[in-house]
Amino acid sequence: MTIRLPSPDGASRTYEPRPEPFRPTSGTAFTSRTVFSAAHVVADPYADVSPDSPAAVDWDATLAFRRHLWAHGLGVAEAMDTAQRGMGLDWAGAAELIRRSAAEARAVGGRIACGVGTDQITGGTLGDIRAAYEEQLAVVEGSGAQPILMASRALAATATGPEDYQEIYGHLLRQSAGPVVLHWLGPMFDPALDGYWGSADLDAATEVFLDVIAAHPDKVDGIKVSLLDARREVELRRRLPRGVRCYTGDDFHYPELIAGDERGFSHALLGVFDPLAAPAAQAVRHLDAGDVSGFRELLAPTVELARHLFQPPTRFYKTGIVLLAWLAGHQTHFTMVGGLQSARSLPHLARAYELADGLGLFPDPGLAEDRMKTLLSLYGVQQ
């Protein structure tokens, strides 16, 4: 069996799908790294909504996908960027997602951490921003999940300097019930976050970030860094107070950052582990056994797919991730909240299919091929 795939130049090429999928081995809980996958949400394709409407979520399929991640041993990072926070999923939808996923985590014994932001407001005073953060923090802590303090568009627009970030984050850390994860999301993921921590100079911003952590080390479990700059992440993690973890959010350099060096390593909180759950879990178990070469052998070939999914405009990586979830049989359709399934071109989606199939990511390669052919036919690509 073959499939004709479109290329960016308007031509097409013949691709022969891989006949057998990657078959992971089961294993015990991870011992050497803490690993979260930021999980996508599954839209309800039958809801009569527009892109401007509140998100209509298929709760059964969404929770089933989280059980899939937990079954592989990964933690779930809920209501994050991958779940389309601020790109189709509003705070009301995110709060419902947090409550449902946290209850599911308790039922199955899965690890969960949830995003805390300010997306119920678009602007306001520092007091308004603090109150918005507090509202969301209460929901996450009330659900029993670990909070992840996400970067705030409203704070980025309102803050006049580093002292405003120090005041807001210091207040939140003082009142949090337990250690949280701080999340620094770069402008490649969200242009509205340019200049976060009070400066467009990343060196200056890093110093403010570290000052916040140093003032409250007992309230910071770790930091999640999503700047796609491996050198900067390594330098930052080496300066963290003892006991504060670095969770890489670098979807370009994750194998080397998780493997680490003689001076340390990064844990992981990655959107790309949504489609890579099976090989990622098996790779980490190689690390647990001290087999660094086995870890690299499994994860290094996945980087080409990750770089493709996260190519600029990086914030649209969710489209490729949902495509792969559909092709892998985790959902019955390729529809996204906010209509974001249209955010990537057909050649981009075709290449994502090709790379994922080459890695054996589809449990049923025949199903993935049939679904990809169906999508191609809707665009007029004849087989």
C-alpha positions in Angstrom: 0.0 0.0 0.0 1.2 3.5 -0.8 -0.2 7.0 -0.3 0.4 10.1 -2.4 1.4 13.1 -0.3 1.5 16.8 -1.4 4.7 18.8 -1.3 5.0 22.5 -0.6 6.0 23.1 -4.3 2.6 21.8 -5.5 4.0 18.4 -6.6 3.2 15.1 -4.9 5.3 12.1 -3.9 4.6 8.5 -3.2 5.1 7.3 0.4 5.0 3.7 1.6 3.7 3.6 5.2 5.5 1.6 7.8 3.8 -1.8 8.3 4.4 -2.2 12.0 4.0 0.3 14.8 6.4 1.0 17.6 5.6 -1.4 20.4 6.6 -0.2 23.8 7.3 -2.5 26.8 5.4 -1.9 30.0 7.3 -0.7 33.0 7.2 0.6 36.5 7.0 4.3 37.5 9.9 6.5 36.5 12.7 6.9 39.1 15.2 9.1 37.4 13.1 11.9 36.0 9.7 13.5 36.5 7.9 13.7 33.2 4.8 15.6 32.3 3.0 15.7 28.9 1.0 18.9 28.3 -2.2 17.4 26.9 -4.5 18.6 24.1 -8.3 18.8 24.4 -10.7 17.0 22.1 -13.4 19.2 20.6 -17.0 18.2 20.3 -17.5 18.1 16.5 -21.3 18.0 16.7 -21.7 21.2 18.7 -23.2 24.1 16.7 -20.5 26.7 17.6 -18.4 29.3 15.8 -14.7 30.0 16.3 -15.8 32.9 18.6 -18.0 30.7 20.8 -17.0 29.2 24.1 -15.2 25.9 23.5 -17.3 22.8 23.1 -15.3 19.9 24.5 -15.8 16.1 24.1 -15.2 15.3 27.7 -15.2 11.5 27.3 -12.5 11.6 24.6 -10.5 14.3 26.4 -10.3 12.3 29.6 -9.7 9.0 27.8 -6.6 10.6 26.2 -5.3 11.6 29.7 -5.8 8.0 30.8 -3.6 7.0 27.8 -0.8 9.3 29.0 -1.1 8.0 32.6 -1.0 4.4 31.4 2.4 5.1 29.9 3.6 6.5 33.2 3.6 10.2 32.2 2.1 12.9 34.4 -0.5 15.2 32.8 0.1 19.0 32.6 -3.4 20.2 32.3 -5.0 23.4 31.0 -1.7 24.6 29.5 -0.8 26.0 26.1 -1.2 22.6 24.5 -4.9 22.6 25.6 -5.4 25.9 23.7 -5.5 28.2 26.6 -6.1 31.6 25.1 -6.5 30.0 21.6 -10.0 28.6 21.8 -10.3 27.5 25.4 -11.4 30.2 27.8 -11.1 30.2 31.6 -14.6 28.8 32.1 -13.7 25.8 29.9 -10.3 25.5 31.5 -11.8 25.4 35.0 -14.1 22.6 34.0 -11.2 20.8 32.4 -9.1 21.1 35.6 -11.9 19.8 37.8 -12.7 16.9 35.6 -9.1 15.9 34.9 -8.1 16.2 38.6 -11.0 13.9 39.6 -9.9 11.4 36.9 -6.3 11.6 38.2 -7.5 10.7 41.7 -9.5 7.8 40.3 -6.7 6.2 38.4 -3.7 7.3 40.5 -2.2 9.6 37.9 0.0 12.6 38.5 -1.5 16.0 37.5 -0.4 19.6 37.6 -2.7 22.4 36.2 -2.1 25.8 34.7 -2.9 28.9 36.7 -3.2 32.1 34.7 -5.2 35.3 34.3 -7.1 34.6 31.1 -10.5 35.5 32.6 -9.4 39.1 32.1 -7.7 40.9 29.2 -6.2 43.8 31.2 -6.6 45.9 34.3 -4.6 47.0 37.3 -2.0 45.0 39.2 -4.7 44.3 41.8 -7.1 43.0 39.1 -4.3 40.7 37.8 -3.5 39.5 41.3 -7.1 38.7 41.9 -7.4 36.8 38.6 -4.4 34.7 39.5 -5.8 34.0 43.0 -9.2 32.9 41.6 -7.5 30.3 39.4 -5.0 29.2 42.0 -8.0 28.5 44.3 -9.6 26.3 41.6 -6.4 24.3 41.0 -5.6 23.8 44.7 -9.2 23.0 45.4 -9.1 20.2 42.8 -6.1 18.7 44.6 -3.8 19.3 41.6 -0.3 20.9 41.7 -0.4 24.5 40.4 1.7 25.7 37.5 1.9 29.5 37.5 1.7 30.4 33.9 2.9 33.7 32.3 0.1 36.3 32.1 -0.7 38.3 29.0 -2.4 40.9 31.2 0.7 41.2 33.4 2.9 41.6 30.4 0.7 44.4 29.1 0.4 46.2 32.5 3.7 45.8 34.2 6.0 48.8 34.1 9.1 47.0 35.3 10.6 44.0 37.1 9.3 45.1 40.4 5.7 44.5 39.3 6.5 40.9 38.4 8.3 40.4 41.8 5.3 41.8 43.6 2.7 39.7 41.9 4.7 36.4 42.0 5.9 37.0 45.5 2.3 37.5 46.7 1.1 34.3 44.9 4.0 32.2 46.2 3.5 33.4 49.8 -0.1 32.3 49.8 0.2 29.1 47.8 -0.6 26.0 49.9 2.4 24.0 48.5 5.3 24.2 46.1 4.3 25.3 42.5 5.9 25.2 39.1 6.8 28.5 37.6 6.4 28.7 33.8 8.3 31.0 31.5 6.7 30.8 28.1 8.7 32.6 25.3 7.2 34.9 22.7 7.6 32.2 20.0 4.7 30.4 21.7 2.8 33.6 22.5 3.8 37.0 21.0 1.9 38.8 23.7 4.5 37.6 26.3 7.4 39.4 24.7 9.4 41.2 27.4 8.2 39.1 30.2 9.8 39.6 33.6 10.2 43.2 32.7 12.8 43.2 29.9 13.1 42.1 26.3 16.8 41.4 27.2 16.7 37.7 28.1 19.8 38.0 30.4 18.1 40.8 32.4 14.8 38.8 32.5 16.6 35.8 33.7 18.0 37.7 36.7 14.5 38.8 37.7 13.2 35.3 37.3 16.0 33.9 39.5 15.4 36.6 42.1 11.7 35.6 42.4 12.8 31.9 42.9 15.6 32.8 45.4 13.1 34.8 47.5 10.7 31.8 47.9 12.7 28.5 47.3 10.4 26.5 49.6 7.4 27.4 47.5 8.9 26.6 44.1 9.0 22.9 43.1 10.5 23.7 39.8 10.5 25.9 36.7 9.3 25.2 33.2 11.3 27.0 30.6 10.0 27.2 27.1 12.4 29.5 25.2 13.8 26.9 22.7 17.3 27.9 23.8 19.2 24.9 25.2 22.3 26.8 26.2 20.2 29.3 28.2 18.3 26.5 29.9 21.4 24.7 31.0 22.9 27.9 32.4 19.6 28.7 34.2 19.2 25.2 35.8 22.8 25.4 37.1 21.8 28.5 39.1 18.7 27.2 40.7 18.6 26.8 44.5 19.1 23.2 45.7 15.8 21.3 45.5 14.3 23.4 42.7 13.9 21.4 39.5 14.1 22.5 35.9 11.4 21.0 33.7 12.4 21.5 30.1 9.7 22.9 27.8 12.2 22.9 24.9 10.5 20.9 22.1 13.6 21.2 20.0 16.4 20.0 22.3 14.7 17.8 24.8 16.8 14.6 24.4 20.1 16.4 25.3 18.4 18.4 28.1 16.8 15.4 29.8 19.9 13.3 29.4 21.9 16.1 31.0 25.6 16.3 31.8 28.0 15.8 34.7 26.5 18.9 36.4 22.8 18.0 36.2 19.8 17.4 33.9 16.3 18.7 33.2 13.1 16.9 34.0 10.3 17.4 31.4 7.0 19.2 30.8 6.5 19.0 27.1 3.8 19.4 24.5 5.6 17.2 22.1 5.2 14.3 24.5 1.5 14.3 23.7 2.0 12.3 20.5 5.3 10.8 21.7 4.0 9.3 25.0 5.0 5.7 24.1 8.6 6.2 23.0 9.2 8.9 25.5 8.1 6.7 28.4 10.3 3.8 27.2 13.3 6.2 26.7 13.0 7.5 30.3 13.0 3.9 31.6 16.3 3.4 29.8 17.6 6.4 31.9 16.2 4.8 35.0 18.4 1.8 34.2 21.4 3.9 33.6 21.3 3.3 29.8 21.9 6.8 28.4 22.7 5.5 24.9 19.4 3.6 24.8 17.6 6.7 25.9 19.2 8.7 23.1 18.7 6.0 20.5 14.9 6.1 21.1 14.4 9.9 21.4 16.9 11.4 19.0 14.9 10.2 15.9 11.8 12.0 17.2 13.4 15.5 17.1 12.8 15.9 13.3 9.0 15.4 13.9 9.1 17.8 16.9 10.9 20.5 14.9 8.4 20.1 12.2 5.4 20.4 14.5 6.8 23.4 16.3 8.1 25.3 13.3 7.1 29.0 13.1 4.5 30.2 13.8 5.2 27.9 16.8 2.0 28.7 18.6 0.1 26.6 15.9 1.9 23.4 16.9 -1.4 22.2 18.4 -2.8 21.6 15.0 -0.3 18.9 14.2 -0.6 17.3 17.6 -4.4 16.9 17.2 -3.9 15.6 13.7 -1.6 12.9 15.0 -4.1 12.0 17.8 -6.8 11.5 15.2 -4.6 9.4 13.0 -3.5 7.3 16.0 -7.2 6.6 16.9 -7.4 8.6 20.1 -10.3 10.6 18.7 -12.8 10.1 15.9 -12.3 13.4 14.0 -9.9 16.1 13.1 -11.7 19.1 14.6 -10.3 21.6 17.1 -11.9 24.2 19.4 -11.7 27.6 17.8 -11.5 26.0 14.3 -7.7 25.7 14.7 -7.5 22.6 12.5 -7.2 25.1 9.6 -4.0 26.8 11.1 -1.5 24.6 9.2 -1.2 23.9 5.5 -1.9 20.5 3.9 1.7 19.9 3.0 2.6 20.6 6.6 0.1 18.0 7.8 1.2 15.5 5.2 4.8 15.8 6.4 3.7 15.4 10.0 1.9 12.2 9.0 5.0 10.9 7.2 7.4 11.6 10.0 5.1 10.2 12.7 4.4 7.0 10.6 8.2 6.6 10.1 8.6 6.5 13.9 5.8 3.9 14.3 3.6 6.3 16.4 0.3 4.9 15.0 -0.9 1.8 16.8 -2.9 0.9 13.7 -1.0 2.0 10.6 -3.8 1.0 8.3 -6.3 3.2 10.2 -3.8 6.1 10.0 -3.3 5.7 6.3 -7.1 5.5 5.6 -7.7 8.6 7.7 -4.9 10.5 6.0 -6.3 9.6 2.6 -9.7 10.8 3.6 -8.2 14.2 4.7 -6.3 14.4 1.4 -9.3 13.7 -0.6 -11.2 16.6 1.0 -8.5 18.8 -0.4 -8.7 17.3 -3.8 -5.6 15.1 -3.7 -6.3 12.0 -5.8 -4.8 8.7 -4.7 
